[in-house]
Amino acid sequence: MFSQLLRERPDLASTVTSLVEDHGMIASILSRVRELADRAAESRGPTLEAIGRELDGLAAIMESHFSYEERTISEALDNGVPATGWTDMVFRFGTA
């Protein structure tokens, strides 16, 4: 979706870059949570607290990310992206 959006709206390059960076941070946190969960399955105590902290961080980043993404992408789609039909496929996950 980002590639198509950038073809239509190159002025959103910095926004898309920020969103891609956020996706990387989220993936990193999820990886860390997976590692901690694997360790927690073997033990108790501090590991469970660490998982809680990671999940709190993940929730905060995701809330901020999705709010920003919704605001910027919605604005772009509302202001000047031609109606070529590509958004229907993206937002309906390929179902017509």
N, CA, C and O atoms as a GROMACS GRO file, in nm:
protein
  384
    1MET      N    1   0.081  -0.118   0.000
    1MET     CA    2   0.000   0.000   0.000
    1MET      C    3   0.087   0.126   0.000
    1MET      O    4   0.056   0.223  -0.069
    2PHE      N    5   0.195   0.124   0.078
    2PHE     CA    6   0.279   0.243   0.084
    2PHE      C    7   0.338   0.277  -0.052
    2PHE      O    8   0.347   0.394  -0.088
    3SER      N    9   0.379   0.177  -0.127
    3SER     CA   10   0.439   0.203  -0.258
    3SER      C   11   0.341   0.273  -0.350
    3SER      O   12   0.376   0.371  -0.416
    4GLN      N   13   0.219   0.224  -0.354
    4GLN     CA   14   0.117   0.286  -0.439
    4GLN      C   15   0.085   0.426  -0.390
    4GLN      O   16   0.070   0.518  -0.471
    5LEU      N   17   0.074   0.443  -0.260
    5LEU     CA   18   0.046   0.575  -0.206
    5LEU      C   19   0.156   0.673  -0.243
    5LEU      O   20   0.128   0.788  -0.278
    6LEU      N   21   0.281   0.630  -0.235
    6LEU     CA   22   0.392   0.718  -0.270
    6LEU      C   23   0.394   0.753  -0.419
    6LEU      O   24   0.435   0.863  -0.456
    7ARG      N   25   0.350   0.661  -0.504
    7ARG     CA   26   0.341   0.694  -0.646
    7ARG      C   27   0.237   0.804  -0.670
    7ARG      O   28   0.254   0.891  -0.755
    8GLU      N   29   0.130   0.798  -0.593
    8GLU     CA   30   0.024   0.896  -0.607
    8GLU      C   31   0.054   1.026  -0.530
    8GLU      O   32   0.015   1.134  -0.573
    9ARG      N   33   0.122   1.011  -0.418
    9ARG     CA   34   0.149   1.126  -0.330
    9ARG      C   35   0.294   1.125  -0.282
    9ARG      O   36   0.320   1.092  -0.166
   10PRO      N   37   0.390   1.160  -0.368
   10PRO     CA   38   0.531   1.160  -0.326
   10PRO      C   39   0.560   1.256  -0.211
   10PRO      O   40   0.661   1.242  -0.143
   11ASP      N   41   0.473   1.353  -0.189
   11ASP     CA   42   0.492   1.446  -0.078
   11ASP      C   43   0.477   1.378   0.058
   11ASP      O   44   0.510   1.438   0.160
   12LEU      N   45   0.429   1.254   0.060
   12LEU     CA   46   0.414   1.180   0.186
   12LEU      C   47   0.534   1.092   0.219
   12LEU      O   48   0.525   1.006   0.307
   13ALA      N   49   0.644   1.112   0.150
   13ALA     CA   50   0.762   1.026   0.170
   13ALA      C   51   0.808   1.024   0.316
   13ALA      O   52   0.838   0.917   0.370
   14SER      N   53   0.814   1.140   0.381
   14SER     CA   54   0.861   1.142   0.520
   14SER      C   55   0.760   1.073   0.613
   14SER      O   56   0.800   1.008   0.709
   15THR      N   57   0.632   1.087   0.584
   15THR     CA   58   0.530   1.019   0.664
   15THR      C   59   0.543   0.869   0.650
   15THR      O   60   0.540   0.797   0.750
   16VAL      N   61   0.558   0.821   0.529
   16VAL     CA   62   0.571   0.678   0.505
   16VAL      C   63   0.698   0.625   0.570
   16VAL      O   64   0.698   0.515   0.627
   17THR      N   65   0.806   0.701   0.562
   17THR     CA   66   0.931   0.660   0.626
   17THR      C   67   0.910   0.642   0.777
   17THR      O   68   0.956   0.545   0.835
   18SER      N   69   0.840   0.736   0.839
   18SER     CA   70   0.812   0.726   0.983
   18SER      C   71   0.727   0.603   1.014
   18SER      O   72   0.751   0.534   1.113
   19LEU      N   73   0.629   0.577   0.930
   19LEU     CA   74   0.543   0.460   0.952
   19LEU      C   75   0.621   0.330   0.938
   19LEU      O   76   0.600   0.237   1.016
   20VAL      N   77   0.709   0.324   0.841
   20VAL     CA   78   0.791   0.204   0.822
   20VAL      C   79   0.884   0.185   0.943
   20VAL      O   80   0.904   0.072   0.988
   21GLU      N   81   0.939   0.293   0.994
   21GLU     CA   82   1.023   0.284   1.114
   21GLU      C   83   0.943   0.232   1.233
   21GLU      O   84   0.990   0.147   1.309
   22ASP      N   85   0.820   0.282   1.247
   22ASP     CA   86   0.734   0.232   1.355
   22ASP      C   87   0.708   0.083   1.340
   22ASP      O   88   0.710   0.010   1.439
   23HIS      N   89   0.683   0.039   1.219
   23HIS     CA   90   0.660  -0.104   1.196
   23HIS      C   91   0.782  -0.185   1.240
   23HIS      O   92   0.767  -0.293   1.296
   24GLY      N   93   0.902  -0.133   1.214
   24GLY     CA   94   1.025  -0.200   1.257
   24GLY      C   95   1.035  -0.207   1.408
   24GLY      O   96   1.074  -0.311   1.462
   25MET      N   97   1.001  -0.097   1.477
   25MET     CA   98   1.004  -0.097   1.623
   25MET      C   99   0.904  -0.198   1.679
   25MET      O  100   0.936  -0.273   1.772
   26ILE      N  101   0.786  -0.201   1.622
   26ILE     CA  102   0.684  -0.294   1.670
   26ILE      C  103   0.730  -0.437   1.649
   26ILE      O  104   0.712  -0.521   1.738
   27ALA      N  105   0.788  -0.467   1.534
   27ALA     CA  106   0.838  -0.602   1.506
   27ALA      C  107   0.946  -0.640   1.606
   27ALA      O  108   0.951  -0.754   1.653
   28SER      N  109   1.033  -0.544   1.640
   28SER     CA  110   1.140  -0.570   1.737
   28SER      C  111   1.083  -0.600   1.875
   28SER      O  112   1.128  -0.694   1.941
   29ILE      N  113   0.985  -0.522   1.918
   29ILE     CA  114   0.923  -0.546   2.048
   29ILE      C  115   0.853  -0.682   2.050
   29ILE      O  116   0.864  -0.756   2.147
   30LEU      N  117   0.782  -0.713   1.943
   30LEU     CA  118   0.714  -0.843   1.938
   30LEU      C  119   0.814  -0.958   1.945
   30LEU      O  120   0.786  -1.060   2.008
   31SER      N  121   0.928  -0.942   1.881
   31SER     CA  122   1.032  -1.044   1.888
   31SER      C  123   1.082  -1.060   2.031
   31SER      O  124   1.101  -1.172   2.079
   32ARG      N  125   1.104  -0.946   2.098
   32ARG     CA  126   1.150  -0.949   2.237
   32ARG      C  127   1.045  -1.014   2.327
   32ARG      O  128   1.079  -1.093   2.415
   33VAL      N  129   0.919  -0.981   2.306
   33VAL     CA  130   0.811  -1.042   2.386
   33VAL      C  131   0.809  -1.193   2.365
   33VAL      O  132   0.790  -1.268   2.460
   34ARG      N  133   0.828  -1.236   2.242
   34ARG     CA  134   0.830  -1.380   2.213
   34ARG      C  135   0.944  -1.448   2.289
   34ARG      O  136   0.925  -1.555   2.348
   35GLU      N  137   1.063  -1.386   2.289
   35GLU     CA  138   1.176  -1.442   2.363
   35GLU      C  139   1.145  -1.449   2.513
   35GLU      O  140   1.171  -1.550   2.578
   36LEU      N  141   1.089  -1.340   2.566
   36LEU     CA  142   1.056  -1.337   2.709
   36LEU      C  143   0.948  -1.439   2.744
   36LEU      O  144   0.954  -1.502   2.850
   37ALA      N  145   0.851  -1.455   2.657
   37ALA     CA  146   0.744  -1.552   2.681
   37ALA      C  147   0.801  -1.694   2.683
   37ALA      O  148   0.760  -1.776   2.765
   38ASP      N  149   0.894  -1.722   2.593
   38ASP     CA  150   0.957  -1.854   2.592
   38ASP      C  151   1.030  -1.880   2.723
   38ASP      O  152   1.021  -1.989   2.780
   39ARG      N  153   1.103  -1.777   2.772
   39ARG     CA  154   1.173  -1.791   2.900
   39ARG      C  155   1.075  -1.801   3.016
   39ARG      O  156   1.099  -1.876   3.112
   40ALA      N  157   0.965  -1.726   3.009
   40ALA     CA  158   0.867  -1.727   3.118
   40ALA      C  159   0.800  -1.862   3.130
   40ALA      O  160   0.760  -1.903   3.239
   41ALA      N  161   0.787  -1.932   3.019
   41ALA     CA  162   0.726  -2.065   3.024
   41ALA      C  163   0.811  -2.158   3.108
   41ALA      O  164   0.761  -2.258   3.160
   42GLU      N  165   0.940  -2.127   3.122
   42GLU     CA  166   1.032  -2.210   3.200
   42GLU      C  167   1.050  -2.160   3.343
   42GLU      O  168   1.096  -2.235   3.429
   43SER      N  169   1.015  -2.035   3.369
   43SER     CA  170   1.037  -1.980   3.503
   43SER      C  171   0.925  -1.882   3.539
   43SER      O  172   0.830  -1.862   3.463
   44ARG      N  173   0.939  -1.824   3.656
   44ARG     CA  174   0.840  -1.727   3.705
   44ARG      C  175   0.913  -1.602   3.755
   44ARG      O  176   1.036  -1.598   3.756
   45GLY      N  177   0.838  -1.501   3.795
   45GLY     CA  178   0.896  -1.385   3.861
   45GLY      C  179   0.936  -1.273   3.769
   45GLY      O  180   0.853  -1.224   3.693
   46PRO      N  181   1.065  -1.230   3.774
   46PRO     CA  182   1.109  -1.112   3.699
   46PRO      C  183   1.082  -1.122   3.548
   46PRO      O  184   1.059  -1.020   3.482
   47THR      N  185   1.087  -1.241   3.495
   47THR     CA  186   1.063  -1.256   3.351
   47THR      C  187   0.921  -1.214   3.316
   47THR      O  188   0.899  -1.149   3.214
   48LEU      N  189   0.824  -1.251   3.401
   48LEU     CA  190   0.686  -1.212   3.375
   48LEU      C  191   0.670  -1.060   3.385
   48LEU      O  192   0.594  -1.001   3.308
   49GLU      N  193   0.740  -0.998   3.478
   49GLU     CA  194   0.736  -0.852   3.490
   49GLU      C  195   0.796  -0.787   3.365
   49GLU      O  196   0.745  -0.685   3.319
   50ALA      N  197   0.904  -0.845   3.312
   50ALA     CA  198   0.966  -0.791   3.191
   50ALA      C  199   0.870  -0.801   3.072
   50ALA      O  200   0.864  -0.710   2.990
   51ILE      N  201   0.797  -0.911   3.063
   51ILE     CA  202   0.698  -0.925   2.956
   51ILE      C  203   0.592  -0.815   2.968
   51ILE      O  204   0.552  -0.756   2.869
   52GLY      N  205   0.547  -0.790   3.090
   52GLY     CA  206   0.449  -0.683   3.113
   52GLY      C  207   0.499  -0.548   3.067
   52GLY      O  208   0.425  -0.471   3.005
   53ARG      N  209   0.626  -0.518   3.097
   53ARG     CA  210   0.684  -0.390   3.054
   53ARG      C  211   0.691  -0.383   2.902
   53ARG      O  212   0.659  -0.280   2.843
   54GLU      N  213   0.732  -0.491   2.838
   54GLU     CA  214   0.739  -0.494   2.691
   54GLU      C  215   0.601  -0.474   2.630
   54GLU      O  216   0.586  -0.401   2.532
   55LEU      N  217   0.501  -0.540   2.687
   55LEU     CA  218   0.366  -0.526   2.633
   55LEU      C  219   0.312  -0.385   2.654
   55LEU      O  220   0.241  -0.332   2.568
   56ASP      N  221   0.345  -0.322   2.768
   56ASP     CA  222   0.305  -0.183   2.790
   56ASP      C  223   0.368  -0.093   2.685
   56ASP      O  224   0.302  -0.004   2.630
   57GLY      N  225   0.496  -0.115   2.657
   57GLY     CA  226   0.565  -0.036   2.555
   57GLY      C  227   0.506  -0.058   2.417
   57GLY      O  228   0.487   0.036   2.340
   58LEU      N  229   0.477  -0.183   2.387
   58LEU     CA  230   0.416  -0.216   2.258
   58LEU      C  231   0.281  -0.148   2.244
   58LEU      O  232   0.251  -0.090   2.138
   59ALA      N  233   0.199  -0.153   2.346
   59ALA     CA  234   0.066  -0.090   2.341
   59ALA      C  235   0.078   0.060   2.317
   59ALA      O  236   0.003   0.116   2.238
   60ALA      N  237   0.172   0.125   2.386
   60ALA     CA  238   0.189   0.270   2.369
   60ALA      C  239   0.234   0.305   2.228
   60ALA      O  240   0.182   0.398   2.167
   61ILE      N  241   0.330   0.230   2.176
   61ILE     CA  242   0.380   0.257   2.041
   61ILE      C  243   0.271   0.231   1.938
   61ILE      O  244   0.254   0.309   1.844
   62MET      N  245   0.199   0.122   1.953
   62MET     CA  246   0.096   0.089   1.855
   62MET      C  247  -0.017   0.191   1.858
   62MET      O  248  -0.068   0.229   1.752
   63GLU      N  249  -0.056   0.237   1.976
   63GLU     CA  250  -0.162   0.338   1.984
   63GLU      C  251  -0.119   0.466   1.913
   63GLU      O  252  -0.195   0.524   1.835
   64SER      N  253   0.003   0.510   1.941
   64SER     CA  254   0.056   0.630   1.876
   64SER      C  255   0.069   0.609   1.726
   64SER      O  256   0.031   0.695   1.647
   65HIS      N  257   0.122   0.494   1.687
   65HIS     CA  258   0.143   0.463   1.545
   65HIS      C  259   0.012   0.463   1.468
   65HIS      O  260   0.001   0.528   1.364
   66PHE      N  261  -0.086   0.390   1.518
   66PHE     CA  262  -0.211   0.378   1.444
   66PHE      C  263  -0.286   0.511   1.438
   66PHE      O  264  -0.352   0.540   1.339
   67SER      N  265  -0.277   0.590   1.544
   67SER     CA  266  -0.340   0.722   1.541
   67SER      C  267  -0.275   0.809   1.434
   67SER      O  268  -0.343   0.875   1.356
   68TYR      N  269  -0.142   0.809   1.432
   68TYR     CA  270  -0.068   0.886   1.332
   68TYR      C  271  -0.096   0.835   1.192
   68TYR      O  272  -0.122   0.913   1.100
   69GLU      N  273  -0.091   0.704   1.175
   69GLU     CA  274  -0.114   0.645   1.044
   69GLU      C  275  -0.255   0.677   0.994
   69GLU      O  276  -0.273   0.716   0.879
   70GLU      N  277  -0.352   0.662   1.080
   70GLU     CA  278  -0.490   0.690   1.040
   70GLU      C  279  -0.507   0.836   1.000
   70GLU      O  280  -0.569   0.868   0.899
   71ARG      N  281  -0.450   0.924   1.082
   71ARG     CA  282  -0.464   1.067   1.054
   71ARG      C  283  -0.397   1.105   0.922
   71ARG      O  284  -0.457   1.174   0.840
   72THR      N  285  -0.274   1.061   0.901
   72THR     CA  286  -0.201   1.103   0.782
   72THR      C  287  -0.248   1.033   0.655
   72THR      O  288  -0.263   1.096   0.550
   73ILE      N  289  -0.272   0.904   0.663
   73ILE     CA  290  -0.316   0.830   0.544
   73ILE      C  291  -0.458   0.870   0.508
   73ILE      O  292  -0.489   0.887   0.390
   74SER      N  293  -0.544   0.886   0.606
   74SER     CA  294  -0.681   0.928   0.577
   74SER      C  295  -0.682   1.063   0.510
   74SER      O  296  -0.756   1.086   0.414
   75GLU      N  297  -0.601   1.153   0.561
   75GLU     CA  298  -0.594   1.286   0.501
   75GLU      C  299  -0.547   1.278   0.357
   75GLU      O  300  -0.600   1.345   0.269
   76ALA      N  301  -0.447   1.195   0.332
   76ALA     CA  302  -0.395   1.180   0.196
   76ALA      C  303  -0.501   1.122   0.104
   76ALA      O  304  -0.517   1.167  -0.009
   77LEU      N  305  -0.572   1.021   0.152
   77LEU     CA  306  -0.673   0.958   0.069
   77LEU      C  307  -0.791   1.052   0.044
   77LEU      O  308  -0.856   1.044  -0.061
   78ASP      N  309  -0.819   1.139   0.140
   78ASP     CA  310  -0.929   1.233   0.125
   78ASP      C  311  -0.893   1.352   0.037
   78ASP      O  312  -0.981   1.421  -0.015
   79ASN      N  313  -0.763   1.376   0.021
   79ASN     CA  314  -0.720   1.498  -0.048
   79ASN      C  315  -0.629   1.470  -0.166
   79ASN      O  316  -0.508   1.494  -0.159
   80GLY      N  317  -0.684   1.421  -0.271
   80GLY     CA  318  -0.608   1.420  -0.394
   80GLY      C  319  -0.560   1.288  -0.449
   80GLY      O  320  -0.501   1.287  -0.557
   81VAL      N  321  -0.581   1.178  -0.382
   81VAL     CA  322  -0.543   1.051  -0.442
   81VAL      C  323  -0.656   1.009  -0.534
   81VAL      O  324  -0.769   0.992  -0.490
   82PRO      N  325  -0.625   0.993  -0.663
   82PRO     CA  326  -0.731   0.957  -0.757
   82PRO      C  327  -0.797   0.824  -0.721
   82PRO      O  328  -0.732   0.732  -0.671
   83ALA      N  329  -0.925   0.815  -0.747
   83ALA     CA  330  -1.001   0.694  -0.718
   83ALA      C  331  -0.976   0.590  -0.828
   83ALA      O  332  -1.054   0.578  -0.924
   84THR      N  333  -0.867   0.515  -0.813
   84THR     CA  334  -0.832   0.414  -0.914
   84THR      C  335  -0.882   0.276  -0.874
   84THR      O  336  -0.871   0.181  -0.952
   85GLY      N  337  -0.935   0.264  -0.754
   85GLY     CA  338  -0.984   0.136  -0.705
   85GLY      C  339  -0.883   0.058  -0.621
   85GLY      O  340  -0.919  -0.043  -0.562
   86TRP      N  341  -0.758   0.103  -0.615
   86TRP     CA  342  -0.657   0.028  -0.539
   86TRP      C  343  -0.689   0.025  -0.390
   86TRP      O  344  -0.655  -0.072  -0.322
   87THR      N  345  -0.754   0.130  -0.338
   87THR     CA  346  -0.784   0.131  -0.195
   87THR      C  347  -0.886   0.025  -0.158
   87THR      O  348  -0.880  -0.030  -0.048
   88ASP      N  349  -0.979  -0.005  -0.247
   88ASP     CA  350  -1.077  -0.109  -0.217
   88ASP      C  351  -1.009  -0.242  -0.192
   88ASP      O  352  -1.041  -0.312  -0.096
   89MET      N  353  -0.913  -0.276  -0.276
   89MET     CA  354  -0.845  -0.404  -0.261
   89MET      C  355  -0.761  -0.405  -0.133
   89MET      O  356  -0.760  -0.506  -0.061
   90VAL      N  357  -0.693  -0.297  -0.103
   90VAL     CA  358  -0.608  -0.293   0.015
   90VAL      C  359  -0.691  -0.299   0.142
   90VAL      O  360  -0.662  -0.379   0.231
   91PHE      N  361  -0.793  -0.218   0.152
   91PHE     CA  362  -0.867  -0.208   0.276
   91PHE      C  363  -0.972  -0.317   0.293
   91PHE      O  364  -1.027  -0.333   0.401
   92ARG      N  365  -0.999  -0.392   0.188
   92ARG     CA  366  -1.089  -0.506   0.199
   92ARG      C  367  -1.011  -0.636   0.186
   92ARG      O  368  -1.070  -0.742   0.168
   93PHE      N  369  -0.878  -0.626   0.194
   93PHE     CA  370  -0.789  -0.742   0.190
   93PHE      C  371  -0.815  -0.829   0.068
   93PHE      O  372  -0.818  -0.952   0.078
   94GLY      N  373  -0.834  -0.767  -0.048
   94GLY     CA  374  -0.842  -0.839  -0.174
   94GLY      C  375  -0.979  -0.891  -0.211
   94GLY      O  376  -0.994  -0.951  -0.317
   95THR      N  377  -1.079  -0.869  -0.127
   95THR     CA  378  -1.212  -0.916  -0.163
   95THR      C  379  -1.287  -0.803  -0.230
   95THR      O  380  -1.281  -0.688  -0.187
   96ALA      N  381  -1.357  -0.836  -0.335
   96ALA     CA  382  -1.431  -0.732  -0.408
   96ALA      C  383  -1.573  -0.723  -0.358
   96ALA      O  384  -1.651  -0.642  -0.407
   0.00000   0.00000   0.00000
